Amino acid sequence: MSNTLPDLRIRLVFGSGARLGPGKADLLGAIGRRGSISAAGRELGMSYKRAWTLVEEMNAAFSEPLVNSTRGGKKGGGARLTGVGLRVLTLYRRIEADAASSGSAAMAELQAMTSDISSKE
């Protein structure tokens, strides 16, 4: 049996119906690192269209855009997190860390209660 805790994946669903979960948070992080929506999508194994759609959803969900982008051309395009985008990502990661920390004992107990499928083969 594995001693590692299960993965904790948190999805926030706001009253407006907007959602923020691990995929969108990972996309924000990748945009911050790569400076590009297309490069972030490639890093995460998602199409540019999917990455762009998620950025549009996030920008529409919050009172201010989370990502600013510029079209390509001679000087090239790019994308960057806005101050609000960076704050949203920071808060989401804090929620993940707090939940993992405060729930670690319960997750360990649940993990101990699961079957080890490999021992049944």
N, CA, C and O atoms as a MOPAC input file, in Angstrom:
PM7 MOZYME 1SCF
protein

 N      0.84200 1    -1.18300 1     0.00000 1
 C      0.00000 1     0.00000 1     0.00000 1
 C      0.88600 1     1.24500 1     0.00000 1
 O      1.92700 1     1.28100 1     0.65500 1
 N      0.46700 1     2.23400 1    -0.72500 1
 C      1.22600 1     3.46600 1    -0.84900 1
 C      1.07100 1     4.31500 1     0.40800 1
 O     -0.01000 1     4.40400 1     0.99000 1
 N      2.17600 1     4.93600 1     0.81300 1
 C      2.14400 1     5.82100 1     1.97200 1
 C      1.89200 1     7.26900 1     1.57800 1
 O      1.77200 1     8.13200 1     2.44700 1
 N      1.81100 1     7.54600 1     0.28600 1
 C      1.58700 1     8.92200 1    -0.14400 1
 C      0.11000 1     9.26700 1    -0.02000 1
 O     -0.76500 1     8.41900 1    -0.19200 1
 N     -0.13400 1    10.51100 1     0.27600 1
 C     -1.51800 1    10.97300 1     0.38700 1
 C     -2.14400 1    11.07200 1    -0.99800 1
 O     -1.43600 1    11.25100 1    -1.98900 1
 N     -3.45300 1    10.95700 1    -1.07000 1
 C     -4.11600 1    11.12700 1    -2.36500 1
 C     -3.94700 1    12.55400 1    -2.86800 1
 O     -3.71200 1    13.47900 1    -2.08900 1
 N     -4.07100 1    12.71600 1    -4.17000 1
 C     -4.04700 1    14.06700 1    -4.74100 1
 C     -5.27600 1    14.82600 1    -4.27100 1
 O     -6.38300 1    14.28600 1    -4.24300 1
 N     -5.07200 1    16.06400 1    -3.90800 1
 C     -6.17400 1    16.93000 1    -3.50800 1
 C     -6.40300 1    17.91600 1    -4.63900 1
 O     -5.50600 1    18.68500 1    -4.98700 1
 N     -7.59100 1    17.90100 1    -5.21100 1
 C     -7.91400 1    18.78700 1    -6.32600 1
 C     -9.11900 1    19.61500 1    -5.91100 1
 O    -10.18500 1    19.07600 1    -5.61300 1
 N     -8.94000 1    20.91100 1    -5.89700 1
 C     -9.99300 1    21.80600 1    -5.41300 1
 C    -10.57600 1    22.58300 1    -6.58100 1
 O     -9.84300 1    23.15800 1    -7.38700 1
 N    -11.88500 1    22.59400 1    -6.66400 1
 C    -12.58700 1    23.39300 1    -7.66500 1
 C    -13.50200 1    24.34500 1    -6.90800 1
 O    -14.34400 1    23.92200 1    -6.11500 1
 N    -13.32700 1    25.62100 1    -7.16300 1
 C    -14.18300 1    26.64500 1    -6.56900 1
 C    -15.29400 1    26.96000 1    -7.55600 1
 O    -15.03800 1    27.21300 1    -8.73400 1
 N    -16.52200 1    26.94400 1    -7.07300 1
 C    -17.67400 1    27.31000 1    -7.89400 1
 C    -18.31200 1    28.52200 1    -7.23000 1
 O    -18.83900 1    28.43500 1    -6.12100 1
 N    -18.25800 1    29.63200 1    -7.91600 1
 C    -18.76900 1    30.88700 1    -7.37500 1
 C    -20.27000 1    30.99900 1    -7.61100 1
 O    -20.82400 1    30.30100 1    -8.46000 1
 N    -20.91700 1    31.86900 1    -6.86500 1
 C    -22.35900 1    32.06600 1    -6.99500 1
 C    -22.79200 1    32.43100 1    -8.39900 1
 O    -23.92100 1    32.14600 1    -8.79700 1
 N    -21.91200 1    33.05500 1    -9.14600 1
 C    -22.21800 1    33.44900 1   -10.52700 1
 C    -22.18600 1    32.26000 1   -11.47500 1
 O    -22.59400 1    32.36200 1   -12.63200 1
 N    -21.69300 1    31.12600 1   -10.97000 1
 C    -21.51200 1    29.95700 1   -11.82800 1
 C    -20.10000 1    29.83900 1   -12.36500 1
 O    -19.74000 1    28.81200 1   -12.94100 1
 N    -19.29800 1    30.86900 1   -12.18700 1
 C    -17.90400 1    30.82400 1   -12.61900 1
 C    -17.15900 1    29.77600 1   -11.80800 1
 O    -17.48600 1    29.52400 1   -10.64800 1
 N    -16.15800 1    29.16800 1   -12.42800 1
 C    -15.38400 1    28.12000 1   -11.78300 1
 C    -13.89600 1    28.42200 1   -11.89100 1
 O    -13.41800 1    28.99800 1   -12.86800 1
 N    -13.18800 1    28.01100 1   -10.84800 1
 C    -11.73100 1    28.09100 1   -10.85400 1
 C    -11.22500 1    26.81200 1   -10.22500 1
 O    -11.51200 1    26.51700 1    -9.06500 1
 N    -10.46700 1    26.05700 1   -11.00200 1
 C     -9.96500 1    24.78000 1   -10.51900 1
 C     -8.51800 1    24.59500 1   -10.89100 1
 O     -7.85100 1    25.53300 1   -11.32700 1
 N     -8.02600 1    23.37300 1   -10.71600 1
 C     -6.60500 1    23.12000 1   -10.93800 1
 C     -6.13700 1    23.36500 1   -12.37100 1
 O     -5.01200 1    23.81800 1   -12.57800 1
 N     -6.97100 1    23.07700 1   -13.35100 1
 C     -6.57500 1    23.29200 1   -14.74000 1
 C     -6.37700 1    24.76100 1   -15.06500 1
 O     -5.39000 1    25.13900 1   -15.69500 1
 N     -7.31300 1    25.58100 1   -14.63500 1
 C     -7.19400 1    27.01900 1   -14.89300 1
 C     -6.03900 1    27.61500 1   -14.09700 1
 O     -5.31700 1    28.47800 1   -14.59600 1
 N     -5.86500 1    27.15300 1   -12.85100 1
 C     -4.74000 1    27.65300 1   -12.05000 1
 C     -3.41600 1    27.26100 1   -12.69900 1
 O     -2.49100 1    28.07100 1   -12.76400 1
 N     -3.32200 1    26.02200 1   -13.17800 1
 C     -2.09500 1    25.60100 1   -13.86100 1
 C     -1.85300 1    26.43900 1   -15.10900 1
 O     -0.71000 1    26.77700 1   -15.41600 1
 N     -2.91400 1    26.77500 1   -15.82900 1
 C     -2.78000 1    27.60600 1   -17.02700 1
 C     -2.27700 1    28.99800 1   -16.65900 1
 O     -1.39400 1    29.53300 1   -17.32900 1
 N     -2.83000 1    29.58400 1   -15.60600 1
 C     -2.33900 1    30.89400 1   -15.16300 1
 C     -0.85000 1    30.82200 1   -14.82900 1
 O     -0.07500 1    31.69300 1   -15.22400 1
 N     -0.45900 1    29.78500 1   -14.10500 1
 C      0.95300 1    29.63100 1   -13.75600 1
 C      1.83800 1    29.49500 1   -14.97900 1
 O      2.91400 1    30.09000 1   -15.04100 1
 N      1.39000 1    28.71300 1   -15.95700 1
 C      2.16900 1    28.51400 1   -17.18100 1
 C      2.25600 1    29.80200 1   -17.99400 1
 O      3.30100 1    30.08900 1   -18.57700 1
 N      1.18200 1    30.57900 1   -18.04400 1
 C      1.23000 1    31.87200 1   -18.74200 1
 C      2.23300 1    32.78300 1   -18.04800 1
 O      3.00700 1    33.47700 1   -18.70800 1
 N      2.22100 1    32.78200 1   -16.72500 1
 C      3.17900 1    33.58600 1   -15.97100 1
 C      4.61600 1    33.19200 1   -16.26900 1
 O      5.48700 1    34.05600 1   -16.37100 1
 N      4.87500 1    31.89500 1   -16.41100 1
 C      6.23600 1    31.41700 1   -16.69300 1
 C      6.63500 1    31.64600 1   -18.13400 1
 O      7.77000 1    32.03500 1   -18.40900 1
 N      5.71300 1    31.41000 1   -19.06300 1
 C      6.03700 1    31.38500 1   -20.49400 1
 C      5.81000 1    32.71600 1   -21.20400 1
 O      6.42800 1    32.98400 1   -22.23400 1
 N      4.92600 1    33.54900 1   -20.66000 1
 C      4.64600 1    34.82100 1   -21.31700 1
 C      3.85600 1    34.67600 1   -22.60300 1
 O      3.89200 1    35.55400 1   -23.46500 1
 N      3.14100 1    33.56100 1   -22.73000 1
 C      2.41200 1    33.28000 1   -23.96200 1
 C      1.30600 1    32.26700 1   -23.67700 1
 O      1.51400 1    31.29000 1   -22.95800 1
 N      0.13400 1    32.51200 1   -24.24900 1
 C     -0.96700 1    31.56300 1   -24.09100 1
 C     -0.65600 1    30.28500 1   -24.86600 1
 O     -0.89400 1    29.18600 1   -24.36600 1
 N     -0.13100 1    30.41800 1   -26.07300 1
 C      0.16100 1    29.21600 1   -26.86800 1
 C      1.26300 1    28.38300 1   -26.21900 1
 O      1.15800 1    27.15700 1   -26.18200 1
 N      2.32300 1    29.02300 1   -25.70600 1
 C      3.39500 1    28.27900 1   -25.03800 1
 C      2.89100 1    27.63300 1   -23.75500 1
 O      3.29100 1    26.51800 1   -23.41900 1
 N      2.02200 1    28.32300 1   -23.04400 1
 C      1.43200 1    27.74400 1   -21.83000 1
 C      0.59400 1    26.52300 1   -22.18100 1
 O      0.66700 1    25.50000 1   -21.50000 1
 N     -0.20100 1    26.62700 1   -23.23800 1
 C     -0.99900 1    25.49300 1   -23.68000 1
 C     -0.12900 1    24.30600 1   -24.05000 1
 O     -0.42600 1    23.17200 1   -23.67500 1
 N      0.94800 1    24.56300 1   -24.78700 1
 C      1.86500 1    23.47300 1   -25.16200 1
 C      2.46300 1    22.82100 1   -23.91900 1
 O      2.55100 1    21.59600 1   -23.83500 1
 N      2.86900 1    23.63700 1   -22.96200 1
 C      3.44500 1    23.09600 1   -21.72700 1
 C      2.46400 1    22.15600 1   -21.02300 1
 O      2.86400 1    21.14500 1   -20.44500 1
 N      1.19800 1    22.49700 1   -21.07700 1
 C      0.18000 1    21.71700 1   -20.37600 1
 C     -0.47700 1    20.66200 1   -21.25400 1
 O     -1.35100 1    19.92700 1   -20.79400 1
 N     -0.06400 1    20.58400 1   -22.51000 1
 C     -0.63200 1    19.59100 1   -23.41400 1
 C     -2.04900 1    19.91200 1   -23.86000 1
 O     -2.84500 1    19.00800 1   -24.11200 1
 N     -2.36300 1    21.19600 1   -23.95800 1
 C     -3.69800 1    21.58500 1   -24.43700 1
 C     -3.55800 1    22.45200 1   -25.67300 1
 O     -2.53600 1    23.10700 1   -25.88200 1
 N     -4.58700 1    22.44500 1   -26.47800 1
 C     -4.56500 1    23.22600 1   -27.70600 1
 C     -4.61700 1    24.71700 1   -27.37800 1
 O     -5.06700 1    25.13300 1   -26.31100 1
 N     -4.13800 1    25.49700 1   -28.33800 1
 C     -4.21500 1    26.95300 1   -28.18600 1
 C     -5.66000 1    27.38300 1   -28.01800 1
 O     -5.95700 1    28.24200 1   -27.18900 1
 N     -6.56800 1    26.79200 1   -28.79800 1
 C     -7.97900 1    27.16300 1   -28.71200 1
 C     -8.52300 1    26.90600 1   -27.31500 1
 O     -9.23800 1    27.74400 1   -26.76600 1
 N     -8.19400 1    25.75800 1   -26.73600 1
 C     -8.66300 1    25.43200 1   -25.38700 1
 C     -8.07900 1    26.40200 1   -24.37200 1
 O     -8.79400 1    26.89200 1   -23.49700 1
 N     -6.79000 1    26.68100 1   -24.48100 1
 C     -6.14000 1    27.61100 1   -23.55600 1
 C     -6.77000 1    29.00000 1   -23.67200 1
 O     -7.04600 1    29.64700 1   -22.66200 1
 N     -6.99700 1    29.45500 1   -24.90400 1
 C     -7.58200 1    30.77000 1   -25.12000 1
 C     -9.00800 1    30.82900 1   -24.55600 1
 O     -9.39400 1    31.82900 1   -23.95100 1
 N     -9.78300 1    29.76800 1   -24.75200 1
 C    -11.14800 1    29.70700 1   -24.22500 1
 C    -11.13500 1    29.81000 1   -22.70700 1
 O    -11.94900 1    30.52800 1   -22.12800 1
 N    -10.22100 1    29.10100 1   -22.05800 1
 C    -10.13000 1    29.16100 1   -20.59700 1
 C     -9.73100 1    30.55900 1   -20.12500 1
 O    -10.25600 1    31.05200 1   -19.12700 1
 N     -8.81500 1    31.19100 1   -20.83400 1
 C     -8.42300 1    32.56800 1   -20.48000 1
 C     -9.62700 1    33.49800 1   -20.61000 1
 O     -9.86800 1    34.32600 1   -19.73100 1
 N    -10.37700 1    33.36800 1   -21.68800 1
 C    -11.57100 1    34.20900 1   -21.86200 1
 C    -12.57200 1    33.98000 1   -20.74000 1
 O    -13.15500 1    34.93600 1   -20.22800 1
 N    -12.77900 1    32.72000 1   -20.34900 1
 C    -13.69600 1    32.41300 1   -19.24600 1
 C    -13.23600 1    33.07400 1   -17.95200 1
 O    -14.03800 1    33.66600 1   -17.22900 1
 N    -11.94100 1    32.96900 1   -17.66600 1
 C    -11.42400 1    33.57200 1   -16.43100 1
 C    -11.50900 1    35.08400 1   -16.47400 1
 O    -11.89300 1    35.71200 1   -15.48700 1
 N    -11.15700 1    35.67400 1   -17.60000 1
 C    -11.22900 1    37.13200 1   -17.70900 1
 C    -12.66000 1    37.63100 1   -17.52700 1
 O    -12.87600 1    38.69500 1   -16.94600 1
 N    -13.63700 1    36.87400 1   -18.01800 1
 C    -15.03600 1    37.26700 1   -17.88900 1
 C    -15.56900 1    37.04000 1   -16.47300 1
 O    -16.49200 1    37.72900 1   -16.03700 1
 N    -14.99000 1    36.08000 1   -15.76000 1
 C    -15.51200 1    35.69000 1   -14.44800 1
 C    -15.15200 1    36.66900 1   -13.34100 1
 O    -15.85600 1    36.74900 1   -12.33400 1
 N    -14.07500 1    37.40900 1   -13.51200 1
 C    -13.60700 1    38.30400 1   -12.45900 1
 C    -13.85100 1    39.76000 1   -12.84800 1
 O    -14.04300 1    40.08300 1   -14.02100 1
 N    -13.83900 1    40.62000 1   -11.84900 1
 C    -14.15700 1    42.03000 1   -12.08800 1
 C    -13.10800 1    42.72600 1   -12.94900 1
 O    -13.39100 1    43.74900 1   -13.57100 1
 N    -11.90500 1    42.17600 1   -12.98400 1
 C    -10.83200 1    42.68600 1   -13.83300 1
 C    -10.19200 1    41.49400 1   -14.53400 1
 O    -10.21500 1    40.38500 1   -14.00100 1
 N     -9.61600 1    41.70300 1   -15.72600 1
 C     -8.96600 1    40.58400 1   -16.42900 1
 C     -7.82600 1    39.98600 1   -15.61100 1
 O     -7.13700 1    40.68900 1   -14.87200 1
 N     -7.64000 1    38.67800 1   -15.75500 1
 C     -6.53000 1    37.99500 1   -15.10400 1
 C     -5.32500 1    37.90800 1   -16.02400 1
 O     -4.19000 1    37.78400 1   -15.56300 1
 N     -5.57600 1    37.97300 1   -17.33300 1
 C     -4.51800 1    37.85600 1   -18.33800 1
 C     -4.69100 1    38.97000 1   -19.35300 1
 O     -5.79400 1    39.20200 1   -19.84800 1
 N     -3.60300 1    39.65800 1   -19.66400 1
 C     -3.56200 1    40.60900 1   -20.77100 1
 C     -2.75900 1    39.96100 1   -21.88500 1
 O     -1.71100 1    39.36400 1   -21.64100 1
 N     -3.25700 1    40.08100 1   -23.11100 1
 C     -2.52500 1    39.50500 1   -24.23000 1
 C     -2.39900 1    40.53300 1   -25.34000 1
 O     -3.21100 1    41.44900 1   -25.46600 1
 N     -1.35300 1    40.35200 1   -26.14500 1
 C     -1.15000 1    41.18500 1   -27.32400 1
 C     -0.96300 1    40.26200 1   -28.51300 1
 O     -0.37300 1    39.18700 1   -28.40000 1
 N     -1.47800 1    40.70100 1   -29.65900 1
 C     -1.37000 1    39.90700 1   -30.87900 1
 C      0.06900 1    39.86600 1   -31.34700 1
 O      0.88000 1    40.73500 1   -31.02700 1
 N      0.36100 1    38.83000 1   -32.11600 1
 C      1.69400 1    38.70300 1   -32.70700 1
 C      1.90300 1    39.72900 1   -33.79800 1
 O      1.04900 1    40.58700 1   -34.02300 1
 N      2.97600 1    39.64900 1   -34.44200 1
 C      3.34500 1    40.58700 1   -35.49800 1
 C      4.85000 1    40.69200 1   -35.54800 1
 O      5.55900 1    39.78000 1   -35.12100 1
 N      5.34100 1    41.80200 1   -36.06700 1
 C      6.78500 1    41.97600 1   -36.18200 1
 C      7.47800 1    41.88600 1   -34.82600 1
 O      8.55600 1    41.30400 1   -34.71100 1
 N      6.86400 1    42.45500 1   -33.81600 1
 C      7.46300 1    42.43700 1   -32.48100 1
 C      7.01800 1    41.22900 1   -31.68000 1
 O      7.47300 1    41.03300 1   -30.55400 1
 N      6.14600 1    40.42700 1   -32.23600 1
 C      5.67400 1    39.23600 1   -31.53300 1
 C      4.59500 1    39.57800 1   -30.52800 1
 O      4.51500 1    40.70500 1   -30.03700 1
 N      3.78200 1    38.61100 1   -30.23400 1
 C      2.72800 1    38.81000 1   -29.25300 1
 C      3.16300 1    38.26700 1   -27.91200 1
 O      4.33500 1    37.96900 1   -27.68200 1
 N      2.20800 1    38.15000 1   -27.05500 1
 C      2.52100 1    37.60500 1   -25.74800 1
 C      1.35000 1    37.74700 1   -24.81400 1
 O      0.31300 1    38.30400 1   -25.17400 1
 N      1.51900 1    37.24900 1   -23.63300 1
 C      0.49200 1    37.33800 1   -22.60300 1
 C      1.18400 1    37.43200 1   -21.25600 1
 O      2.28500 1    36.91900 1   -21.05900 1
 N      0.51500 1    38.09300 1   -20.34900 1
 C      1.05900 1    38.19200 1   -18.99300 1
 C     -0.08900 1    38.22900 1   -18.01000 1
 O     -1.19900 1    38.64800 1   -18.33800 1
 N      0.19600 1    37.78200 1   -16.79600 1
 C     -0.80500 1    37.88700 1   -15.74000 1
 C     -0.88400 1    39.33500 1   -15.30000 1
 O      0.12900 1    40.02100 1   -15.16800 1
 N     -2.09200 1    39.77900 1   -15.07800 1
 C     -2.28100 1    41.10100 1   -14.48800 1
 C     -2.03200 1    40.97900 1   -12.98600 1
 O     -1.83800 1    39.87900 1   -12.47000 1
 N     -2.04000 1    42.09900 1   -12.30100 1
 C     -1.91400 1    42.06200 1   -10.84300 1
 C     -3.03500 1    41.23900 1   -10.22000 1
 O     -2.80700 1    40.48800 1    -9.27200 1
 N     -4.23500 1    41.38100 1   -10.75000 1
 C     -5.36800 1    40.60400 1   -10.24900 1
 C     -5.16200 1    39.12000 1   -10.56300 1
 O     -5.46300 1    38.26300 1    -9.73200 1
 N     -4.65800 1    38.82000 1   -11.74300 1
 C     -4.39800 1    37.42600 1   -12.10600 1
 C     -3.39300 1    36.77500 1   -11.17700 1
 O     -3.58500 1    35.63800 1   -10.74500 1
 N     -2.33000 1    37.48600 1   -10.87100 1
 C     -1.32600 1    36.97100 1    -9.95200 1
 C     -1.92200 1    36.77200 1    -8.56000 1
 O     -1.62500 1    35.78300 1    -7.88900 1
 N     -2.75500 1    37.70400 1    -8.13200 1
 C     -3.38800 1    37.59100 1    -6.80400 1
 C     -4.35100 1    36.40600 1    -6.76600 1
 O     -4.37000 1    35.66100 1    -5.78600 1
 N     -5.15200 1    36.22100 1    -7.82100 1
 C     -6.07600 1    35.08700 1    -7.88900 1
 C     -5.29500 1    33.77800 1    -7.81700 1
 O     -5.67500 1    32.87500 1    -7.07100 1
 N     -4.21600 1    33.66400 1    -8.57700 1
 C     -3.41000 1    32.44500 1    -8.56000 1
 C     -2.79800 1    32.22300 1    -7.17800 1
 O     -2.80300 1    31.09900 1    -6.67600 1
 N     -2.27600 1    33.26700 1    -6.56400 1
 C     -1.67900 1    33.15900 1    -5.23100 1
 C     -2.71000 1    32.69400 1    -4.20800 1
 O     -2.42300 1    31.81900 1    -3.39100 1
 N     -3.90500 1    33.27400 1    -4.25000 1
 C     -4.95100 1    32.88400 1    -3.30300 1
 C     -5.40900 1    31.44800 1    -3.53100 1
 O     -5.62900 1    30.70900 1    -2.57200 1
 N     -5.55400 1    31.05100 1    -4.78600 1
 C     -5.95700 1    29.67900 1    -5.08900 1
 C     -4.91100 1    28.69800 1    -4.55500 1
 O     -5.26700 1    27.69700 1    -3.93300 1
 N     -3.63700 1    28.97100 1    -4.78700 1
 C     -2.58100 1    28.08400 1    -4.29700 1
 C     -2.55900 1    28.05100 1    -2.76900 1
 O     -2.25400 1    27.01400 1    -2.18000 1
 N     -2.87800 1    29.16900 1    -2.12300 1
 C     -2.95100 1    29.19300 1    -0.66100 1
 C     -4.09300 1    28.31200 1    -0.16800 1
 O     -3.93800 1    27.58500 1     0.81300 1
 N     -5.23400 1    28.37200 1    -0.84000 1
 C     -6.37500 1    27.52200 1    -0.47700 1
 C     -5.97300 1    26.04900 1    -0.60400 1
 O     -6.28000 1    25.24500 1     0.27600 1
 N     -5.29100 1    25.69800 1    -1.69300 1
 C     -4.82900 1    24.31600 1    -1.87300 1
 C     -3.90700 1    23.88700 1    -0.72900 1
 O     -4.07800 1    22.81500 1    -0.14800 1
 N     -2.93700 1    24.73200 1    -0.41700 1
 C     -1.97100 1    24.38900 1     0.62900 1
 C     -2.65000 1    24.26900 1     1.98800 1
 O     -2.36600 1    23.34300 1     2.74800 1
 N     -3.54500 1    25.20400 1     2.29400 1
 C     -4.25900 1    25.15800 1     3.57500 1
 C     -5.11600 1    23.90400 1     3.68600 1
 O     -5.14800 1    23.25900 1     4.73400 1
 N     -5.80700 1    23.56000 1     2.60800 1
 C     -6.66400 1    22.37200 1     2.62600 1
 C     -5.82900 1    21.10900 1     2.77000 1
 O     -6.20000 1    20.20200 1     3.51600 1
 N     -4.70900 1    21.04100 1     2.06800 1
 C     -3.84500 1    19.86500 1     2.16600 1
 C     -3.27700 1    19.72400 1     3.57100 1
 O     -3.20200 1    18.62000 1     4.11100 1
 N     -2.88500 1    20.83400 1     4.15200 1
 C     -2.30700 1    20.80400 1     5.48800 1
 C     -3.34800 1    20.41400 1     6.54100 1
 O     -3.11700 1    19.52100 1     7.35500 1
 N     -4.46600 1    21.08100 1     6.51200 1
 C     -5.48100 1    20.81000 1     7.54500 1
 C     -6.18400 1    19.47400 1     7.33200 1
 O     -6.72700 1    18.91000 1     8.28200 1
 N     -6.18400 1    18.96400 1     6.11900 1
 C     -6.86300 1    17.70800 1     5.85200 1
 C     -5.95200 1    16.50500 1     5.77900 1
 O     -6.41100 1    15.40600 1     5.47000 1
 N     -4.65100 1    16.68600 1     6.06100 1
 C     -3.70300 1    15.59400 1     5.86600 1
 C     -4.00500 1    14.37700 1     6.73400 1
 O     -3.86500 1    13.24800 1     6.26200 1
 N     -4.40900 1    14.56600 1     7.97000 1
 C     -4.70300 1    13.41700 1     8.84100 1
 C     -5.90500 1    12.63700 1     8.31900 1
 O     -5.88400 1    11.40700 1     8.28000 1
 N     -6.94200 1    13.35100 1     7.92300 1
 C     -8.13000 1    12.67600 1     7.39400 1
 C     -7.82200 1    11.98800 1     6.06900 1
 O     -8.30900 1    10.88600 1     5.81600 1
 N     -7.01700 1    12.62600 1     5.22200 1
 C     -6.65600 1    11.99700 1     3.94900 1
 C     -5.82400 1    10.73900 1     4.18400 1
 O     -5.99400 1     9.74400 1     3.48000 1
 N     -4.92700 1    10.77800 1     5.16800 1
 C     -4.11800 1     9.60300 1     5.48400 1
 C     -5.00600 1     8.46100 1     5.97700 1
 O     -4.79100 1     7.30100 1     5.62300 1
 N     -5.99600 1     8.79500 1     6.78700 1
 C     -6.91200 1     7.76000 1     7.27700 1
 C     -7.71500 1     7.16300 1     6.12300 1
 O     -7.88700 1     5.94600 1     6.04400 1
 N     -8.19800 1     8.01000 1     5.24200 1
 C     -8.91300 1     7.50200 1     4.06700 1
 C     -8.00500 1     6.64200 1     3.19600 1
 O     -8.41300 1     5.58300 1     2.72000 1
 N     -6.77200 1     7.10000 1     2.98900 1
 C     -5.81700 1     6.34300 1     2.18500 1
 C     -5.60800 1     4.95400 1     2.77900 1
 O     -5.55000 1     3.96400 1     2.05000 1
 N     -5.49500 1     4.88400 1     4.09300 1
 C     -5.28200 1     3.60100 1     4.76200 1
 C     -6.47300 1     2.66500 1     4.59200 1
 O     -6.32200 1     1.44900 1     4.70300 1
 N     -7.63600 1     3.20700 1     4.32800 1
 C     -8.84900 1     2.40700 1     4.18000 1
 C     -9.05900 1     1.89800 1     2.75900 1
 O     -9.96400 1     1.09900 1     2.51900 1
 N     -8.23700 1     2.34900 1     1.81500 1
 C     -8.42100 1     1.92800 1     0.42800 1
 C     -7.74400 1     0.59600 1     0.18100 1
 O     -6.82600 1     0.20300 1     0.90200 1
 N     -8.21000 1    -0.09300 1    -0.84700 1
 C     -7.62100 1    -1.37400 1    -1.23900 1
 C     -6.37000 1    -1.13300 1    -2.05400 1
 O     -6.27300 1    -0.14900 1    -2.78800 1
 N     -5.42900 1    -2.01900 1    -1.92400 1
 C     -4.23400 1    -1.97500 1    -2.76400 1
 C     -4.51500 1    -2.89700 1    -3.95100 1
 O     -4.39100 1    -4.11600 1    -3.83700 1
 N     -4.88700 1    -2.32100 1    -5.07000 1
 C     -5.27200 1    -3.08700 1    -6.24600 1
 C     -4.13400 1    -3.98900 1    -6.71100 1
 O     -4.37500 1    -5.10300 1    -7.17500 1
 N     -2.88000 1    -3.50700 1    -6.58900 1
 C     -1.74500 1    -4.30000 1    -7.08100 1
 C     -1.59400 1    -5.61500 1    -6.31800 1
 O     -1.07200 1    -6.58300 1    -6.87000 1
 N     -2.03800 1    -5.66800 1    -5.06600 1
 C     -1.90000 1    -6.90100 1    -4.28700 1
 C     -2.95300 1    -7.93400 1    -4.67900 1
 O     -2.85700 1    -9.08900 1    -4.26600 1
 N     -3.94600 1    -7.54600 1    -5.46100 1
 C     -5.02100 1    -8.44800 1    -5.86700 1
 C     -4.75000 1    -9.09500 1    -7.21500 1
 O     -5.53800 1    -9.91900 1    -7.68100 1
 N     -3.65100 1    -8.72900 1    -7.83900 1
 C     -3.35600 1    -9.27800 1    -9.17700 1
 C     -2.65600 1   -10.60000 1    -9.09600 1
 O     -2.33800 1   -11.19400 1   -10.12600 1

